[in-house]
Amino acid sequence: MPAITLTINNDLISARQGQTLLEVAREHGIEIPTLCHLDGLEAMGGCRLCLVELQGAPRPVPSCVTKAAEGMVVTTHSDKLVEYRKMLVELLLAERTHTCSICVQNNNCELQTLAAKLGIDHVRFDYLHQQLPMDASRERFALDHNRCVLCLRCVRVCDAVEGAHTWDVRGRGSTSRIVADLDRPWGTSTSCTDCGKCVQLCPTGALFKKGATVGEMKKERSFLNRILERRRLAAQGGTP
């Protein structure tokens, strides 16, 4: 693909046409935080943690869905961006119940890791204290709505990779919920294949394998690497 040149954090950087700003930054060792994004899944720009400042743009743009272009001048870290990211993580922590000390994914949680990296030691916003249900009707897996951050990784992997489209979203705003088969108990779902891909991609302890105790849930995502390799071969004209 044709090469382009842009500036990121005052450094001149080469990129390939068609790459997103997030891909270019990470390719050059510049870390931008994300929560909904995962290589191998279609980007959606939902969490807004990957916002960057783009010279000439009226407001920060999500780097995971913004294509790099010739001559762009981008800032990935500034006082304003750090404050945005802190506020977003604090709002996620305040919206639902994230008690790390009793979570199956304690010390393996992406939300917890982000909060630590951003130096968040308290939340400035009022907690909603929602009492949300847990769906443990599936034989091997369970869903705890209290820990869901609505990243929609489960929805995307079930649709685009597994092809089952078991998961979807019901409601709006703070009343949004992940639902199976048009809002029926997960255990009664006829579309779910029990592949566990949604559980492995969940960034928090919202989707977990039954039997895991505090801190034991570690996610295995190597299947996404195989998907990326097939796409790379297909782009090069090889056998996917």
N, C-alpha and C positions, 0 to 999 in steps of 0.2 A: 504494500500500500504506500501511497505517496507520503513523504515525511513532511512534518510541519514543525515550526519552532514557536515556542511560547515562553513566557516568564512566570516562574512560580517562586514566590518568596525571594525575589530579586535575583534569581538564578535563571540563566537561559537554558532551556531544556528542549530536547528533540522528542517528538512523539509521532505516532502513526495516525493518519487520518482515520476517523471512525472511533478512536479511543475516547473514553470518558475522562474527565479531569481526575476522577478517583483512580482509574487504572493508570494514568500517566504518573500521578503522584506516587503511588505505591511502587510502580516500576522503578522509580528513582529514589526509593527509600524514605519517602515522606509519608508519615503515618497520619491518616485522617480517621477519626472515630466513626464507626457505623454500628447500627443495631439491627436494622431491617435488611441490610444488604448482605449478600453472601455470594461469592463467585460460584457460578454454575446455575444460579437462579436469575430470572429476569428482574432487573432493577425496578424499583417503584418509588424511591425517594420519599418514603413515608415517615421515617423517624426524624428526619431533618438534622441529625447529628453531623452529617457530612457537609453542612453548609460551608461555602467558601466565599470570599469577597472577590468579585470580578470587576476590574476597572471599567467604568462606564455603565454598569448595571445599577439600577436604583436600589436594589436590595440583594442580600446574599443569595446564592443559588446552590441547589443540591448537587454536589460534585458527582454523585453516582449516576445521574441521568443527564448531565450537561456535557455535550461533546466538546472536545478540545478543538480549538481553531487557531489558525495562523495569527500570531501577534497578540494573543490574549495575555493579559497581565493579571495574575491570580495570587491571592494571599490566602494561605490555608490556616494560619494561626495569627490571631491578633487578640487584644484585650476584649474587643466586642464579641468575637467568635467564641472565645473561651467562656464568656459570660452567657452567651446563648446556649452553649452546650451544657453548662452547669444547670441553667434554668430548666432545660428540657429533661435532663435526668432527674432533677428534683421533682418535677411535675409527674414523671412516671412513678417515682417512689411514693408520692403522695396520693396518686389516684387509686392504687390498689395496695394490698397487704404484702409487703416484702420483708418478712422477718427471717433474715439470713440464717440465724442460729439454729432454726428448726427445719430448714429447707434441704431437700435431697440434693440440691445442686450447690450448696454452700462451698465456696472456694473454686467452683467450676462454672460460675455464672457470669455471663457477659455484662449484664447490668451492674452487678456488684463490682466487676473489674473496672468498668467505665467510671463508676462513682469514685473508686479509689484513685484512678489515674487523674481525675479532674479535681481531686482534693476535697470532695464533698464529705463533710463530717456531720452535717445537719441539714434539715430541709426547712426552707423558709416559708413553705405554703402549708395551709391547713390540710390535714389528712382527711380523705373522704370516708374512711372506715367502712367501706362497702362490705357487706356480708354476702359474698358470692358463693354459689354452690360448687361442689366438686363432683365430677362425673367419673365414677370408678366402675362403671357398668361393663367396660371391656375386660376381657379375661387377663390380658397381659399388660395393658397400659391404663393410665388414668390422666384426667385433665383437671387442673386446679385453676379456675378462672381468676382467683385472687392474685395469681402470679403472672398472668398473661399481660404482655405489653403491646399486643396487637401489631406485631411486626409482619404478620401474614406470611411468614416463611412456610408454615404448615399448609396454608391454602395453596401457595405457589408450587411447592414440591409435590403435593398430592395431585395437582392438576397437570403440571407440565412434565413431571418426571415419572410419577407412578401412573398417571392417566385415569385415576379413580374419581377425582373431584369430590371427595367426601366432605371436605371442610369448606365453610363459607362464613360470612359475617352477617350477624343480625344486629339491628339497632343502629344508633348514631351517637357520636360523641362518647361521653362517659358511660352510656348504656350499651355500647357495642360489645358483642360477645362472639366468640368463635363457636360455630354450631356444626353439627354433623348431620348430613342428609336432611336438610331443610328443618333443622331444630328438633331432632329426636335424640334420645339417649344414645351415646356412642356404641354401647353394647348391642343395640338393636339395628345398627347400620348394616345395610346390605351391600353398600358400595365399598366399604373399607376392606382392604386386602390384608390387614395386619402386618404390613411390611415394616412399619416402625420408622419410616423416613421422617415423618413429621416430628416424632419424638427426638430423633437425633439432631434435627436442625433447630429445635426450640432453644432460644438463647438463655432462657431462665428455667425454673423448675415447674413451669406451667404444664408441660407435657412430660411425663416421666414413666419409667418402667416400674411396675409393681414389684415390691420386695426390696427396693433401694431404700437405705436409711440415710440419715443426715450426712451430707457431703459425699455420698457414694456415687451419685449419678454423673458419669462422664460420657460425653457424646462422641460418637464415631461417625465421621463425615467423609471417609475416604471415597465413598461412592460418587461424590461430586467431582473428585479429581478425574475419575474415569469419564464422566460426562464432558468435562473440559477438554480432555485429551481427544475424545471423538470429534468434538467441535473443531479443535485445532487441525486435525487430520482432514476433516471435511473442507475447511477453509483453504487448505493447501492442495486440494484436489486428490487426496488420498482416499483410502477406504475407511469410512467411519466405523 
